[in-house]
Amino acid sequence: MELIEIASAQDSRLDEYRGLTDTALRAVAEPAGGLYIAESAKVIERAVAAGHRPRSVMVQRRWVDGIRGLLAAHDVPVYLVPDEVAEAVAGFAVHRGALASMHRPRLPSVAELVAGASTILLLEGIGDHANVGAAFRAAAGLGADAVLVSPRCADPLYRRSVRVSMGTVFQVPWTRIEDWDAGVADMRAAGIELAALALADDAVGLDVYARDRPPRVALMMGSEGDGLSDAALSSADTIVTIPMSGGVDSLNVASAAAVALWALSR
């Protein structure tokens, strides 16, 4: 790695780290497939371990030694900056010490992803990046083999998603469904049953469904406000609901994913 000291927040070499809001990141693009930002040494370590390639790193002095070990095999520039420069560039206090600009990996097709999977989490239209990250963490910890995200779902590689997931977005294989109908067709061809988590009069309780779960199943989770779309519900083989009490009709999507995956794993 090449250590480069930068004292000015206006230095153009830091442009990839400038104003790191989710909205701003939508506009970041590279010819080789785009970039994403990994925040903290732990997340960078998991990204590198998963085979993702760093493009550069912005680090504060007290974190340099830890980054040195992570990037031993990578010839990339490491921009050493004072704390105030890191904050001015990123737009927030960089408490975790380091930010890395990473090349996005190639995503597999839906058919490739689900080929050997028995439990899949499908996130449809979820707009909150924190919920996407938390759902990935549940998938990693509770036995999902793969995660699919719909065309309009928030990006799992946005900085906030990655941070909330604690880097598990690099651990669980995933891809984006570019075309809903084609993605559903690929899952059906692989013998996967689609189970929609939703409220409906004819829904099956999760406890009942889990007792005799199909060998291969995709759990479909919808957006925070409206839930699953009509297209997703019409694609489902079964509608499943989590039995609730106390006058509460549903859980946060990431919590619901954790409960459902735990039940299916039993």
N, C-alpha and C positions, 0 to 999 in steps of 0.2 A: 504494500500500500504506500501511497505517496502523501505525506503529511504537509498540508499547505495552510499557513496561518492567514486568516482574513480578519481585518479589523473594522471594516465598514459594512453596514447592513445594505448598502446600495450596490455592493459588488455583484456583477451580473452572473458570476459563477454560482451564486446562491438562488438564482431565479426559480429553480424547481421546488424550492422550499418556501417560496414567498406566498403569504396569505393562505395558509393551508386550511381553508374551509372546504366542506364537502362540495359546495357549489363550484368553487374554483377548480377543484380537482377534476371535475367533469370535462374541463377544457384542456387538460394536459394530455398531449398525444405525441407519440414517437412513431417513426416509420416501421419500427420492428415490433409494433404491437402495444405501445404505450407504457406508462410508468405507474407505479403506485408508491406510497410512502409508508415505510415501516418505522414505527416509533418505539424506542427503548431497545436496550441491548438484548433483552430476552426475546423480543419479537424478531429483531434482526437475526439473532442466532437461529431461531426456528425457520425463518425464511431461507437462510443460507443452507441449513441442514436439509431442507426440502428440495434443494437444487435450484433455487431462484438466484438470479445473478444481480448483484448490486451494480449500480451505475456510479454512485458517489455517496459519501456520508458527510453529514454536518454534525460536529461533536464539540462539546465543551471540554475544557482542559482536564477536569478531574475524571472524565470518563475515557480518556484516550487509551489507557492501558488495557481496559476490558475490550475495547473495539479492536485493538491490535491483534489480540488472539483470535477474534472472530473472522478477521479478514486476511489471515496469513496467506491463504491460497488465492487471493484476489488482488489483481493489480488495478486498483481504483483510487481516485483522489479522495482524501479525507480532509475536509475543511475544518480546521480548528478555529473556533470562534469564542469570543467572550460571551458570558451569559446574556448581557443586554442585547448583543447582536442577534443571538439565537431567538430571543423573544421578539425583537423588532421584525425579523424576517418572517418567522412562522405565524406571528399574530397571537401567540399565547405563551405562557411560561413553560419552557421545555424542562420539566422537572426530571424527566427520565434520561436526560443527558445526551441522547443521540437520535438523529433522524437519518434514515437511509432512503435514497431514491433507488427503487428496484425496477428492473425490467419485468413486465408482465409475462408469465409463462403462457405457452399455447394451451388452450382449453380442449379437452377431449370432446368428441361428439357424445350425444346422449346415449347412443347405442354402445359406444366404447365404455362409458362410465358405468352403465348398469349391468354390463355383461356378467359380472360375478357377484353382484350385490343382492343381499336378501332383505335388508332393511334400508330404505331410502327416505330421506326427509326432503320434501318438495315445498319450497317457499314461493308463494304466489303473490306478487304485487305488494310486498312489504316495503314500505318507504322509509322506515326508521333504521338508520345504519347500526344503532346500538342493539336493536332487536335482532337484526341479522347476525351480528357478532355473537350475541348471547345464544342464539339458536345453534350456531356452529359449535359453540362450546358444549352445549347439551348433546349435540350429535357426536362429538368426539368422546365425551365422557360416558355416554349411555348406549354406545354400540351401533350407531348408524354406520353403514358401509359407505354411503355416498350422500351428497346433497345436490339437489337441483334447484336452480333459481329461475323464475319466470322472466320473460323479456322486460317487464317493468319493475322487477324487484331491485332494491338498492344493491349496490356493488359490494360484494364481500371483501374486496381489496381496498375499499376506502379506508383512510387512516383510522377513523373511529370504529369501524367494523372490526378491523384487524386488532385494534387495542382492546376492545371489549371482549373479543374472542380469546384473548391471551395467546394469540398466534396459532390457535387451532384451525384457522382457515387454511393453514399450510399442511395440516395433519390429515384432514378429511378430504378425500377426493371429491371434486365438485365441477360442475359446468353450468353454463347458462343455456336454457331452452330458447333457441332463436325463434322457432315457430311452434306455437302451442300444439296444434293438431299433429304436426310431424313428431314432436316429442312424445305425445301420448301414444301415437302409433308405434314408436320404437319401444316404449315400455310394454305395450300389449304384446308385441312380437316376442319380447323376452319373457313373457309369462308373469308379468308383475301386476298385482291387483292394486287398484288405486282406492285408497281410503281417505275420504274427506273429513277433517275434523270441523264440524259445524253443528249449529242448532237446527233441528228439524223434528217434526212430529214422528217420523218413521226412523229416526236415528237409533243405532245400536249403541248401548253403553260400552265404554272402553273396556271395562272389566269383562264383559261378555265376549267382546271381539277378541281380546287378548288371549282368552282361554283356548281358542281354536283359530289362532291367527294363520293366515295363508303362508306358505313357504317363502314367498317373495311379495313384499308389499311396499308401496310408496305412500307415506303419510303426507297428505296435502294440508298445508297451513296457510290461512289467508291473512289479509292486511288487518291492521290494528282497528280500523273503524268499520269497514264494510264487510270484512271477512272474505271468504272465497268468492270469486266472480261466478256468474251464471255459467260461463263456459267451463270453469273448473268443476263446479258441482255437477254439471251434465256429463262430465267425463268420468265421474266417480262410479266405482262398482258398489261401494258401501259408504254410507254416511255414519260417522262415529262421533259420539259426544262423551265428554268427561262428566260423570255424575257430580253435581255440585250441591252445596247446601248453604244455609245462611242468607238466602235471597240473592246470591251471586250467580249470574248465568254463565260467566266465562272467565278465563284467565288471560293474562298477557301472553302474546303469541310464543315468546321464548319459554315461559313457564309451562304453557300447554305442550310445547314440543318435548320438554324434559319429562313431563308426566307420561305422555304417550309413549315415548321411547323406553322409559323405565318399565312400563307395563308390558310392552311387546318383548322386552328382553327377558321377562320372566316366563 
